[in-house]
Amino acid sequence: MIGSCDTWSSADAVGTGAEWSLRYTHDDDFLSISVFIPPSGRCAEAVRDVYAEIFALTGWSGYPDICRLWHYIGDINGANADGLETYRDFCVGRARAFEELRPPFGMPAATGVGSSGEGITVCVLATRAGRLTAIENPDQVPAYHYPTRYGPRPPSFARAGYLERAEGDVLFLSGTASIVGHETVHVGDLHGQLDRTLTNIRTVVGGPNLARHGVDGHFGLADFDRVKVYVRHAEHLPAVEAVCRAVFTGDPAVELVRADLCRSDLLVEVEGVIAVRGALPRVLRRADQPDRAGAPTLAQAPVVSAP
Ligand SMILES: C=C(O[C@@H]1C=C(C(=O)O)C=C[C@H]1O)C(=O)O
């Protein structure tokens, strides 16, 4: 595993705190939460409970819209105590949280990838600054409608989230892979998967698709400010890096990470951020473990009580 993590920084005053199993940092507009779920034979219930805490904290702290989630899942393609794949077990708990708690926002943009560590780390970015729209891809079945052959409960996420705010809009692209309809395409073919992934991204962020969702904007691969690429096999890293650096021509920070992915037939996955008019809370990068993403920053900061 090549260690990696994103740190979101703010020019404003930042507060930190801890509530239940959650640790958080916030400025005026954004709330960042991280939580670690220890390894166990079955994770669905713990995932459901952590999501309940996340929904409660975002609700009462006044940052009601979850614009982005990252899930770093240990042994993602391994089996739990019942023989169910860990990722599918995770999806059961998450789907239950959405069904039972019915949060007041659409499906959030998300990433769900493997981690070299054990357990599950969930990182959340929520906001109260603007209007958030969930974006789907007309060439892909919404993940929350995947059929049960991919697991007892479908994954709960949207293909992207578009945040309209006075300081400049932000598009959060979910982890995107070589899936058409609900099926993995180009199984075993790295370049086929990468091409299809890039096509899916172009479709999601393109003008016709955004217009369909009531969003006024038109973007392409050259507009990305942050790109993170997850690659299943270390030997594929150089080839994937060459393609990505050639197509993401807007000189974004392109970061490659070796990671297992949510379906064992997926070889590559790409996520990213477009900051319209450059108005993104700055993103810094530092070497760290993905499965501990966010934790060191939060631990070093003075902890204050929750409001
Ligand atoms: C690649 C896919 O899903 C992955 C899993 C996600 C999750 O479970 O949160 C989100 C995006 C991707 O990281 C997909 O289904 O297209």
The ligand as an SDF file (V2000), in Angstrom:
LIG
                    3D

 16 16  0  0  0  0  0  0  0  0999 V2000
  -16.9660    1.8950   -8.1000 C   0  0  0  0  0  0  0  0  0  0  0  0
  -18.1560    1.8610   -7.5060 C   0  0  0  0  0  0  0  0  0  0  0  0
  -18.3800    2.0230   -6.1800 O   0  0  0  0  0  0  0  0  0  0  0  0
  -17.3610    2.3450   -5.2620 C   0  0  0  0  0  0  0  0  0  0  0  0
  -17.9460    2.2290   -3.9140 C   0  0  0  0  0  0  0  0  0  0  0  0
  -18.5310    3.3140   -3.2930 C   0  0  0  0  0  0  0  0  0  0  0  0
  -19.2170    3.1710   -1.9700 C   0  0  0  0  0  0  0  0  0  0  0  0
  -19.5930    2.0520   -1.6240 O   0  0  0  0  0  0  0  0  0  0  0  0
  -19.3760    4.1810   -1.2590 O   0  0  0  0  0  0  0  0  0  0  0  0
  -18.4900    4.5990   -3.8800 C   0  0  0  0  0  0  0  0  0  0  0  0
  -17.8050    4.7700   -5.0490 C   0  0  0  0  0  0  0  0  0  0  0  0
  -16.8290    3.7600   -5.4760 C   0  0  0  0  0  0  0  0  0  0  0  0
  -15.6950    3.9240   -4.6810 O   0  0  0  0  0  0  0  0  0  0  0  0
  -19.3870    1.6720   -8.3130 C   0  0  0  0  0  0  0  0  0  0  0  0
  -20.2960    1.0090   -7.7970 O   0  0  0  0  0  0  0  0  0  0  0  0
  -19.4370    2.1870   -9.4370 O   0  0  0  0  0  0  0  0  0  0  0  0
  1  2  2  0
  2  3  1  0
  2 14  1  0
  3  4  1  0
  4  5  1  0
  4 12  1  0
  5  6  2  0
  6  7  1  0
  6 10  1  0
  7  8  2  0
  7  9  1  0
 10 11  2  0
 11 12  1  0
 12 13  1  0
 14 15  2  0
 14 16  1  0
M  END
$$$$
